[in-house]
Amino acid sequence: MKRAASNLLMPVFDHFSHLPRLAERGIAGLEVAPFHTWPDAQKSITASDVKIYRRAAEVAGLEIIGLHGLTKDPLQIEQLGASPYRARIMAQFIHLSKVCRDLGGHTLIIEERKRGNISKREAWIIYRDFIEDLVAQVASHGTVFCLSPVGIDETDFCATPRETFMLANAISHDAYGIHLSTRGLTYGGKTGHQDFCESRGRVEHFHIEEPYRAELGTVHSIDHVDMRVHLDASTYKGWVSVVQNAGSSVQRTASLDRGLSFMEKIYFPYDLKYVCYDLQEELDESTARVPLRLGSTHSR
Protein backbone atom coordinates (compact mmCIF):
# COMPACT_ATOMS: atom_id res chain seq x y z
CA MET A 1 0.00 0.00 0.00
CA LYS A 2 1.05 3.59 -0.59
CA ARG A 3 0.91 6.34 2.03
CA ALA A 4 -1.22 9.43 1.40
CA ALA A 5 -2.94 12.16 3.37
CA SER A 6 -5.83 14.54 2.84
CA ASN A 7 -5.03 18.23 2.94
CA LEU A 8 -7.78 18.55 5.57
CA LEU A 9 -4.88 17.95 7.96
CA MET A 10 -3.74 21.51 7.23
CA PRO A 11 -5.33 24.91 7.93
CA VAL A 12 -8.03 25.99 5.49
CA PHE A 13 -6.57 27.81 2.44
CA ASP A 14 -3.07 27.69 4.01
CA HIS A 15 -1.20 24.61 2.83
CA PHE A 16 2.07 25.41 1.10
CA SER A 17 4.21 25.81 4.22
CA HIS A 18 2.82 22.56 5.64
CA LEU A 19 3.28 20.31 2.60
CA PRO A 20 6.99 19.53 3.22
CA ARG A 21 6.16 18.18 6.67
CA LEU A 22 3.94 15.51 5.12
CA ALA A 23 6.76 14.36 2.86
CA GLU A 24 9.17 14.36 5.81
CA ARG A 25 6.80 11.98 7.61
CA GLY A 26 6.87 9.50 4.72
CA ILE A 27 3.70 10.62 2.95
CA ALA A 28 3.94 10.29 -0.84
CA GLY A 29 0.42 11.14 -2.02
CA LEU A 30 -1.81 14.16 -1.38
CA GLU A 31 -5.59 14.12 -1.60
CA VAL A 32 -7.19 17.51 -2.14
CA ALA A 33 -10.49 18.78 -0.68
CA PRO A 34 -11.43 21.63 -3.08
CA PHE A 35 -13.48 23.70 -0.62
CA HIS A 36 -10.63 23.51 1.90
CA THR A 37 -8.11 24.55 -0.72
CA TRP A 38 -9.50 27.38 -2.84
CA PRO A 39 -11.81 30.16 -1.55
CA ASP A 40 -13.63 30.36 -4.90
CA ALA A 41 -14.06 26.60 -5.38
CA GLN A 42 -17.85 27.02 -5.50
CA LYS A 43 -17.54 29.31 -8.53
CA SER A 44 -14.34 28.42 -10.31
CA ILE A 45 -10.89 26.96 -9.86
CA THR A 46 -8.64 28.52 -12.48
CA ALA A 47 -5.88 26.93 -14.52
CA SER A 48 -3.45 29.15 -12.63
CA ASP A 49 -4.79 27.88 -9.28
CA VAL A 50 -4.23 24.30 -10.41
CA LYS A 51 -0.74 24.94 -11.79
CA ILE A 52 0.43 26.71 -8.62
CA TYR A 53 -0.94 24.04 -6.28
CA ARG A 54 0.44 21.14 -8.31
CA ARG A 55 3.86 22.78 -8.45
CA ALA A 56 3.86 23.36 -4.67
CA ALA A 57 3.05 19.71 -4.06
CA GLU A 58 5.75 18.52 -6.46
CA VAL A 59 8.38 20.78 -4.87
CA ALA A 60 7.44 19.29 -1.49
CA GLY A 61 7.87 15.78 -2.90
CA LEU A 62 4.17 14.88 -3.05
CA GLU A 63 2.05 13.42 -5.82
CA ILE A 64 -1.56 14.63 -6.00
CA ILE A 65 -3.72 11.52 -6.22
CA GLY A 66 -7.26 12.89 -6.35
CA LEU A 67 -10.04 14.99 -4.85
CA HIS A 68 -12.61 14.35 -2.13
CA GLY A 69 -15.41 16.38 -0.60
CA LEU A 70 -16.73 17.58 -3.96
CA THR A 71 -19.57 19.73 -2.64
CA LYS A 72 -19.61 22.49 -0.04
CA ASP A 73 -22.97 21.29 1.29
CA PRO A 74 -24.36 17.72 1.22
CA LEU A 75 -25.34 16.55 -2.26
CA GLN A 76 -29.16 16.66 -2.52
CA ILE A 77 -30.17 13.48 -4.35
CA GLU A 78 -33.83 14.51 -4.70
CA GLN A 79 -32.84 17.75 -6.40
CA LEU A 80 -30.64 15.95 -8.94
CA GLY A 81 -33.94 15.19 -10.67
CA ALA A 82 -34.64 18.91 -11.11
CA SER A 83 -33.05 20.84 -13.98
CA PRO A 84 -31.42 23.88 -12.28
CA TYR A 85 -29.72 21.96 -9.46
CA ARG A 86 -28.82 19.00 -11.67
CA ALA A 87 -27.24 21.28 -14.28
CA ARG A 88 -25.21 23.15 -11.65
CA ILE A 89 -23.87 20.00 -10.00
CA MET A 90 -23.17 18.37 -13.37
CA ALA A 91 -21.12 21.38 -14.47
CA GLN A 92 -19.33 21.46 -11.10
CA PHE A 93 -18.40 17.77 -11.22
CA ILE A 94 -17.21 17.97 -14.82
CA HIS A 95 -15.06 20.97 -13.89
CA LEU A 96 -13.64 19.16 -10.85
CA SER A 97 -12.83 16.16 -13.03
CA LYS A 98 -10.74 18.43 -15.25
CA VAL A 99 -9.10 19.98 -12.16
CA CYS A 100 -8.28 16.50 -10.85
CA ARG A 101 -6.78 15.49 -14.19
CA ASP A 102 -4.69 18.66 -14.45
CA LEU A 103 -3.42 18.25 -10.88
CA GLY A 104 -2.21 14.78 -11.88
CA GLY A 105 -4.89 12.99 -9.86
CA HIS A 106 -7.22 10.10 -10.63
CA THR A 107 -10.03 9.64 -8.08
CA LEU A 108 -12.91 11.95 -7.11
CA ILE A 109 -14.71 10.85 -3.94
CA ILE A 110 -18.33 11.93 -3.39
CA GLU A 111 -18.98 12.01 0.35
CA GLU A 112 -21.77 13.94 2.12
CA ARG A 113 -25.26 13.54 0.63
CA LYS A 114 -28.94 13.50 1.59
CA ARG A 115 -31.75 11.53 -0.04
CA GLY A 116 -34.48 14.10 0.55
CA ASN A 117 -38.24 13.46 0.64
CA ILE A 118 -38.26 10.61 -1.83
CA SER A 119 -38.16 6.84 -1.52
CA LYS A 120 -34.93 4.86 -1.57
CA ARG A 121 -35.87 3.44 -4.98
CA GLU A 122 -36.52 6.89 -6.46
CA ALA A 123 -33.20 8.14 -5.11
CA TRP A 124 -31.34 5.25 -6.71
CA ILE A 125 -32.97 5.91 -10.08
CA ILE A 126 -32.22 9.66 -9.96
CA TYR A 127 -28.61 9.19 -8.81
CA ARG A 128 -27.88 6.47 -11.35
CA ASP A 129 -29.29 8.57 -14.19
CA PHE A 130 -27.17 11.52 -13.09
CA ILE A 131 -23.98 9.47 -12.81
CA GLU A 132 -24.47 7.73 -16.15
CA ASP A 133 -24.76 11.17 -17.77
CA LEU A 134 -21.70 12.39 -15.85
CA VAL A 135 -19.35 9.51 -16.68
CA ALA A 136 -20.20 9.75 -20.36
CA GLN A 137 -18.93 13.34 -20.30
CA VAL A 138 -15.73 12.74 -18.29
CA ALA A 139 -14.68 9.42 -19.83
CA SER A 140 -11.84 11.07 -21.75
CA HIS A 141 -10.38 12.68 -18.59
CA GLY A 142 -8.93 9.45 -17.19
CA THR A 143 -10.58 10.13 -13.82
CA VAL A 144 -12.82 7.93 -11.68
CA PHE A 145 -15.76 9.04 -9.52
CA CYS A 146 -16.61 7.02 -6.42
CA LEU A 147 -19.36 7.21 -3.79
CA SER A 148 -17.93 6.80 -0.31
CA PRO A 149 -19.86 4.58 2.13
CA VAL A 150 -19.86 6.97 5.08
CA GLY A 151 -22.10 4.95 7.41
CA ILE A 152 -25.75 4.95 8.36
CA ASP A 153 -25.26 7.59 11.05
CA GLU A 154 -24.10 10.19 8.49
CA THR A 155 -26.32 9.68 5.43
CA ASP A 156 -29.64 8.17 4.40
CA PHE A 157 -28.52 7.33 0.85
CA CYS A 158 -26.20 4.41 0.05
CA ALA A 159 -24.57 4.45 3.45
CA THR A 160 -23.08 0.93 3.35
CA PRO A 161 -20.37 -0.69 1.23
CA ARG A 162 -22.88 -3.24 -0.08
CA GLU A 163 -25.07 -0.48 -1.48
CA THR A 164 -22.17 1.36 -3.12
CA PHE A 165 -20.97 -1.96 -4.61
CA MET A 166 -24.42 -2.54 -6.10
CA LEU A 167 -24.46 0.93 -7.62
CA ALA A 168 -21.01 0.50 -9.13
CA ASN A 169 -22.07 -2.83 -10.63
CA ALA A 170 -25.24 -1.30 -12.06
CA ILE A 171 -23.44 1.69 -13.57
CA SER A 172 -20.60 -0.51 -14.87
CA HIS A 173 -18.35 2.19 -16.33
CA ASP A 174 -14.60 2.72 -16.20
CA ALA A 175 -15.12 6.26 -14.90
CA TYR A 176 -17.07 5.08 -11.84
CA GLY A 177 -15.45 2.91 -9.19
CA ILE A 178 -15.47 1.65 -5.61
CA HIS A 179 -14.13 3.52 -2.62
CA LEU A 180 -13.84 2.17 0.92
CA SER A 181 -13.13 3.74 4.28
CA THR A 182 -12.64 2.52 7.82
CA ARG A 183 -15.52 4.76 8.91
CA GLY A 184 -17.90 3.51 6.22
CA LEU A 185 -17.07 -0.15 6.74
CA THR A 186 -17.49 0.03 10.51
CA TYR A 187 -20.65 2.10 10.61
CA GLY A 188 -22.11 0.23 7.68
CA GLY A 189 -21.69 -3.04 9.61
CA LYS A 190 -19.30 -4.49 7.04
CA THR A 191 -15.97 -5.36 8.63
CA GLY A 192 -15.62 -9.05 7.81
CA HIS A 193 -13.15 -10.41 5.31
CA GLN A 194 -15.96 -11.37 2.92
CA ASP A 195 -16.70 -7.69 2.36
CA PHE A 196 -13.09 -7.02 1.40
CA CYS A 197 -13.04 -10.08 -0.87
CA GLU A 198 -16.12 -8.86 -2.73
CA SER A 199 -14.29 -5.70 -3.73
CA ARG A 200 -10.90 -7.30 -4.36
CA GLY A 201 -9.17 -5.80 -7.37
CA ARG A 202 -11.84 -3.12 -7.76
CA VAL A 203 -11.13 -0.62 -4.98
CA GLU A 204 -9.85 2.67 -6.38
CA HIS A 205 -8.93 4.26 -3.07
CA PHE A 206 -9.09 3.73 0.71
CA HIS A 207 -9.59 6.25 3.54
CA ILE A 208 -8.31 5.72 7.07
CA GLU A 209 -10.61 7.89 9.16
CA GLU A 210 -12.56 8.11 12.37
CA PRO A 211 -16.22 9.20 12.69
CA TYR A 212 -16.60 12.91 11.92
CA ARG A 213 -12.91 12.95 10.97
CA ALA A 214 -11.62 13.05 14.51
CA GLU A 215 -7.91 12.54 15.14
CA LEU A 216 -6.89 8.98 14.27
CA GLY A 217 -6.77 6.64 17.25
CA THR A 218 -8.85 8.81 19.57
CA VAL A 219 -12.35 7.36 19.10
CA HIS A 220 -11.69 3.62 19.65
CA SER A 221 -14.85 2.46 17.86
CA ILE A 222 -12.98 1.28 14.75
CA ASP A 223 -10.74 -1.80 14.84
CA HIS A 224 -7.89 -0.47 12.72
CA VAL A 225 -5.70 -3.53 13.27
CA ASP A 226 -8.46 -5.71 11.84
CA MET A 227 -8.83 -3.33 8.89
CA ARG A 228 -5.13 -3.57 8.15
CA VAL A 229 -5.21 -7.37 8.26
CA HIS A 230 -8.11 -7.48 5.79
CA LEU A 231 -6.42 -4.99 3.46
CA ASP A 232 -3.27 -7.12 3.44
CA ALA A 233 -5.22 -10.32 2.84
CA SER A 234 -7.11 -8.73 -0.04
CA THR A 235 -3.74 -7.79 -1.64
CA TYR A 236 -4.73 -4.13 -1.95
CA LYS A 237 -1.71 -2.13 -3.08
CA GLY A 238 -3.22 1.26 -3.84
CA TRP A 239 -3.30 4.55 -1.96
CA VAL A 240 -4.52 4.78 1.64
CA SER A 241 -5.19 8.30 2.89
CA VAL A 242 -5.24 9.68 6.41
CA VAL A 243 -8.37 11.83 6.62
CA GLN A 244 -8.74 13.92 9.76
CA ASN A 245 -9.62 17.52 10.44
CA ALA A 246 -6.86 19.96 11.37
CA GLY A 247 -6.56 20.51 15.09
CA SER A 248 -6.69 23.89 16.82
CA SER A 249 -3.91 26.35 15.99
CA VAL A 250 -2.08 25.36 19.18
CA GLN A 251 -2.41 21.61 18.70
CA ARG A 252 -2.43 21.42 14.88
CA THR A 253 1.12 20.16 14.31
CA ALA A 254 0.96 17.74 17.22
CA SER A 255 -2.41 16.41 16.03
CA LEU A 256 -1.06 15.94 12.50
CA ASP A 257 1.99 14.09 13.80
CA ARG A 258 -0.10 11.84 16.05
CA GLY A 259 -2.45 10.96 13.19
CA LEU A 260 0.40 10.09 10.82
CA SER A 261 2.18 8.12 13.55
CA PHE A 262 -0.98 6.14 14.21
CA MET A 263 -1.28 5.22 10.52
CA GLU A 264 2.36 4.20 10.36
CA LYS A 265 2.16 2.06 13.48
CA ILE A 266 -1.06 0.24 12.56
CA TYR A 267 -1.10 0.11 8.77
CA PHE A 268 2.61 0.01 7.90
CA PRO A 269 4.39 -2.01 10.60
CA TYR A 270 7.73 -3.46 9.53
CA ASP A 271 7.15 -7.01 8.38
CA LEU A 272 9.99 -9.09 6.89
CA LYS A 273 7.69 -11.28 4.78
CA TYR A 274 6.57 -8.27 2.76
CA VAL A 275 10.19 -7.26 2.17
CA CYS A 276 10.85 -10.79 0.92
CA TYR A 277 7.80 -10.79 -1.35
CA ASP A 278 8.79 -7.43 -2.85
CA LEU A 279 12.35 -8.69 -3.40
CA GLN A 280 11.02 -11.84 -5.04
CA GLU A 281 8.95 -9.76 -7.45
CA GLU A 282 11.99 -7.67 -8.35
CA LEU A 283 14.06 -10.78 -8.97
CA ASP A 284 11.34 -12.38 -11.07
CA GLU A 285 11.25 -9.29 -13.27
CA SER A 286 15.00 -9.15 -13.71
CA THR A 287 16.87 -10.90 -16.52
CA ALA A 288 18.61 -13.16 -14.01
CA ARG A 289 15.33 -14.79 -12.94
CA VAL A 290 16.95 -15.95 -9.70
CA PRO A 291 14.41 -17.55 -7.29
CA LEU A 292 14.32 -16.37 -3.70
CA ARG A 293 13.73 -19.19 -1.23
CA LEU A 294 12.08 -17.83 1.90
CA GLY A 295 13.53 -19.42 5.01
CA SER A 296 16.60 -20.78 3.22
CA THR A 297 19.96 -19.88 4.78
CA HIS A 298 22.21 -21.35 2.10
CA SER A 299 22.09 -22.79 -1.39
CA ARG A 300 22.95 -26.34 -2.27
N, C-alpha and C positions, 0 to 999 in steps of 0.2 A: 504494500500500500504506500501511497505517497502523501506526505504531510502538507496540509493547506490550512488556511485560516480565513475567516470572514473579516472584512474591514470594519465590522461592527465593534470589534475589539478596541478600535481607536476613536478619538473624539469626533463628533459629527463635523464634516467639512474640513477636518484638520488631520491629514493623514501622512503627508510627505515626510515629516521629521520622524514619524514612528515606523515607517516601512523597514528601515534597516534593522531595527530590533527584531522583527519577525524572522528575517533571514539569519540573523545571529543565533536565534534559538532553533534553527534547523528547519524552519518553514520554507517550502519551495514554491507553493502555489498560493495565490490570493483570489478570494472570492469577493465580488464587489456588490454592495447593496446600493443601488442608484440613488435612493432618496436620503441616504446617509453620506453620499459622496459629492453630489452636485446640488446646489440650492435651487436651480431651475430645472431639475429633473422632470417635474410635472409638465413643463412646457416643451423644453428642448435640451438635449445634450449635444453640443456642437462638435464638429470634427476636431477643432482645436482642443476642446476639453478632453476628448478621447486620446489624442496624441500626447498631450502633456501628462495625463495620468499613466498611460502605458509606459512612457519613457521613465517616469519616476519609479515605477515598479521594477522595470528592467535594470535601472541603475542600482536599485537596492538588492538586486539578485533574485527577484520574484517573477514568476510567470502568472499572468492573470488567466484563471481557468473558467470563469463564468460569472453570471449574475444571479442574485436571489433577492426576494422581496421586491417584486416587480411593480407593486402598486402602493401608493401612499396610504390608502385606506383599504379595508378588506374588499376583495373582488365580489361584486354583487351578481350572483349567478342569475337570479330572476331578471335583472335588468339587461343581461346579455341578449335577451330575446327582443329588446326594444332598440330601434334604430339609432337614436342619438348616443346612448351609452355604449352600445355594441361598436359603433363606428369609432368612437373615441378610444376605447380600450384596444380595438384591433390596430389602429394606427400607432398607439403607444407600444404595443408588443412588437409590432413589425420594426419600429424604430429601435427598440431595445435589442432586438435580434441583430440589427446592423451594428449597434454599439458594441455588443458582445463580440461579434466577429472581428471588428476593427481593433478591439482591445487584445485580440488573440485568444479569446475564450471560446467555450463550446456549449456549456449548459446554462439554461435559464430556468430557475426554480420558482414556480408559483406557490405561494405560501398562504397567507391569510385570505379567507373567503367566507361568504355567507350565502346560504341557499335562498333565503327570502321566503315570501308567503306562497310557495308553490310546493307541490309534492316532490318526493325524492325522484320519482320517475321523470317528471317534467324537467327537473333540474339536470338530470343526466342527458336528456335529449337536447336541451338548450346548450349545455356545455360542450357536448360532443360536436354539435353542429358548428359552434364557434371555433373549436380547435381544428376541426377538419378544414375549415376555411383558412385559418391561420397558417397551418403547416404547408398548405398548398402555396402560400405566398412567401414563405421563408425557406423553402426547400433548398434553394440555391445558396443560402448563407452558410451552410455547414454547421448550423447550430441545432440544439435539441432542447425543446421545452419539456418540463416535467412538473407534475403536481405532487407536492410534498404531503405525505400522510402525517398531519400534525397532531392527531389524537382527538378523541371524541369530546374532550373537555374544551377544545379550542375552535372547533368548527362543526357545523351540521351538514357539511357536504363532503363526501369522500374522505372521511377522517382516517380510515384504516388502510394499511398496506394492501389488503385483499381487494378493497374497492378501487384503489389506484391501479393495481395490476389489471383488474377487469377492464378499466377504461383504456389502458394502454393496449391491451389485446384487441379491444373493439376498434380503436382508432387505427392501429397497425400501420404506422408510418415512421420512416427513419428520422423524422424531425420531432418525434414525440417519444419520450422514454420513461424509465422508471427511476425514481429517486427514493432513497430510504434515509431515515434518521433514527437515532436512539430514542428521541422523544416520541416520534410517531409510532415506532414499533412497540414501545412500552405502553403508551396510553391508547394504542389501538388493540392491545391484548394479543400482539403477535411477536413473541420473543423466542419461539421454539425454532429448532434447526430446520424444520420443514418449510417455514416461511422464508428462510434464507435460500434454501434449495430451489424453491419455486421461482426465485428471481435470478438464479445463478446465470452469469454470463450476460445479463440484461440490465444490470444496475449501472446508470450513468454517473452517479455521484452519491456520496454518503456524508451526512452531517452528524457530528458528535455534539450533542446539545442537551441541556437540561430543560425542564418545563419553564416557559417564559424567559428562556435564554439567560438563566441565572449562571453564576460562575460555575464552571465544571467542578464536580466533586463535592458540591455544597448541599445538594438536595437529598441525595441518598435513596431516591425512589427508582433509579435506573441501575440495573446491574451491568455496569460497563465491562467488567471482566467477561461476563457471559457473552456480551455483544462482540467483544474482540475474538473470542473463541469461535463463534459462528462465522464471523467475517473470514477468519483464517481457513476454516473448514470449507467455506464456499469458494475459496481461491480468488477472492476479490483482490484486484491489484490496482484499482483506480485511486482517485483522490478521496481523502477523508478530511473534512474541514471542521475546525473548532469554530463553533458559533456561540458566542456569548456577548452580552451587552457590555460596553465599556463601563468600568467602575467610576466612582466619584473622582474628581480631579486629584484628590489626595491619595486615593487608593488605586488609581487607574493602572499604573505600571505594575504594581504588586499583583493586582487582580489578573492582568494579562499574563504575567509570568507564572502565576499559580495555575491558570487554565492550561497553558501550554505544557507545563510540567506534568499536570495530571494526564493529558493526552499521551505524552511521551512514556510515562510510567505504565499506563494501562494498555495502550494500543500499540506501542513500539518497544516492548521489553527486548533486551538482547537475548537472542535464541540461536544457538549454534546450528541447529538443523536447517534454519532458513539461510544461513550463510553458506552451508554446504550445498543446499539446493540451488542457490543462485550461482555458485561456483560450477556446479555440474552443468547448468544451462550454458554458461559461458564456454566451458570446455566442449560441450556438444556442438556449439556453433563454430568452434575454431576448426582450422584445417587439420589439426593434429587428431581430433576426435579421440582424445584420451579419456577413458572412463574413470570416474571418481567413485571409489568404493567406500561408502560410509562405514565407519567402525574399523576399517583396516589400518593396521599400523605399519605394514611393510608389504612389499610386493614379492611374489614368488617367481 
